[in-house]
Amino acid sequence: MLRLRRCAAVMIDVREDAEVDLASLLTGGAPIRRTQSFKAIAAHLDAEVAVDPREIAALGTLSAEVYALPDDEAAADALASLWRKRLAIADTDDDDAARADAAVRSAHWRGLSAIAHRHSRWSGVFTPDTDPDSYARSLSGLVARLGQPPEAAPQRGDREGRTMLPRPAGSGVNDLLRGRATCRNFDRGRPLPLEVAASLLHGVFGAQHAVTVPAGAEVLKKLSPSGGGLHPTEAYVLALDIAGLAPGFWHYRSKDHALDPVRMMPAAELREFALRALAGQDWFADAPMLVVHACRFERSFWKYRQHAKAYRAVILDIGHLSQTAYLLATELGLGAFVTAAINEADLERVLGLDPMREGPLAISGFGYRSAAQTHPEFDPAHAVWERDGEA
Ligand SMILES: Cc1cc2nc3c(=O)[nH]c(=O)nc-3n(C[C@H](O)[C@H](O)[C@H](O)COP(=O)(O)O)c2cc1C
C-alpha cells in the first residue's frame, strides 16, 4: 500500500462538448448533444488529465502536505487511479512528476498562479499571425472577423468639466521615446559589434552595484525597477550574429558583466531554433541578437511566498526591462522588439530549465534596421524611418 498525498496545486475544469445529434434531429429532438466532462489541470503536469467524479471525490480526501495510507477501502481504486495519473504522489516516488511537484512547493508558488504559468507555456506553436492567409495578419482582417474593438481612448469622467493640458516641451528623453518603434525589419547581413551588444546588456541586465546586508543576502542595483528589489530575471543571449562571439546560447552574468557559454550550436541550426522559439515570427528571427528573459521565480517568491501578486509582479519586471532595452537600443541606433509569443517549453529544454524554478517569459531582440520595409511597423509620425533616413 502506498502512502499518498495530493499534488501541490490542481484545479478541476468542467468542460462541455457540443456535437450534432443527427438521430435526435431526424426524430424532431434537440439538434445538438452536449456532454460534460472533467479535466484536472495541475501545476506539475504539462498535460491536462481526464478525471471522473469518483476520482475528484477521492482527491478531496488526500492531504496536500502529509503522506498517509488511504483508510477508505471504497476509495482505494480511485486513489490508485489518481496515483497512476500522477495527481497523487507517494512518498517513495522519484520520477519527473514527483520532482516537478517538489519544484512547485520549494519555489513557494501560489496555486492558481502556478497553474496559469505552467499551462500558458507553448511548445512547437507557430502563431496564426505568421500565416499569410490568416485574418489575424492585419487590423482590417481582425475587424472583418471580430467586429470593432472597444474604443482606443475611452471617455470616463465628466466631459463638461474637462481641463485641457499644456503640451510638454521636448527633451532628450522625450526625443528618445519618440524615436522608438518596434523593429520588424532587421538587416540580416549586418552583425552586431560585441561592444554594442555589451553596452545593451550592461544597461538592461547589468548590476551597477552589489551590496551585501549584514545577514548575508546580496542586493543588486540595476537601471530598471524590480519588485522587492530582487531582480529575478536572467538574460540568456542567443548569439546569432554577434561579431567575435561563437553562435549559441550564452548566459549573461550580471555581477561580472560577462557571458558564460551555455550551449553552442552551428549558426544555421541556431537560426532555425530562433524561429521556433519566436513561434514562427520570421520578421523577428533575422535579428543578430535575441535575449530570453527568464524569471527565477524561486528568488522572487522566496520573499513573496504564495503571494497573490507575485506572479504579476515578475511579469511587470520584464515589461520594465523591455522598455529600458528599447530605449538603450534606440540611443545606439538599433532596432529592437519584444514578444511574449514564444515557445517557452522548447527554450526550457535547450537551456535545461525547470519551468517552475526559472522560466522564460519573453524574448527581446536587437539589430540594425534593414533599408527595406518588408514587414509593417507602427511609426505614424515618421519619427523613426525619416529620422534615420535609411528607409
Ligand atoms: C508584451 C508585448 C508583446 C508583444 N508581442 C509581439 C509579438 O508577438 N509580435 C509582434 O510583431 N509584436 C509584438 N509586440 C510589439 C507590439 O506589436 C508593438 O509594441 C505595438 O504594435 C506598438 O508599436 P510600437 O512598439 O512601434 O510603438 C509586443 C509588444 C509588447 C509590449
The ligand as an ORCA input file, in Angstrom:
! r2SCAN-3c Opt
* xyz 0 1
  C       4.250     42.485    -24.173
  C       4.404     42.738    -25.633
  C       4.298     41.670    -26.512
  C       4.460     41.877    -27.897
  N       4.394     40.808    -28.733
  C       4.565     40.997    -30.069
  C       4.516     39.901    -30.959
  O       4.322     38.750    -30.553
  N       4.719     40.109    -32.283
  C       4.928     41.372    -32.774
  O       5.114     41.511    -34.009
  N       4.982     42.443    -31.940
  C       4.804     42.281    -30.606
  N       4.871     43.351    -29.757
  C       5.106     44.705    -30.308
  C       3.792     45.448    -30.460
  O       3.075     44.933    -31.557
  C       4.109     46.929    -30.646
  O       4.644     47.423    -29.454
  C       2.852     47.710    -30.987
  O       2.372     47.375    -32.261
  C       3.089     49.219    -30.957
  O       4.142     49.577    -31.844
  P       5.458     50.320    -31.339
  O       6.135     49.415    -30.340
  O       6.290     50.514    -32.561
  O       5.016     51.598    -30.703
  C       4.711     43.190    -28.396
  C       4.817     44.249    -27.507
  C       4.678     44.029    -26.130
  C       4.831     45.179    -25.174
*
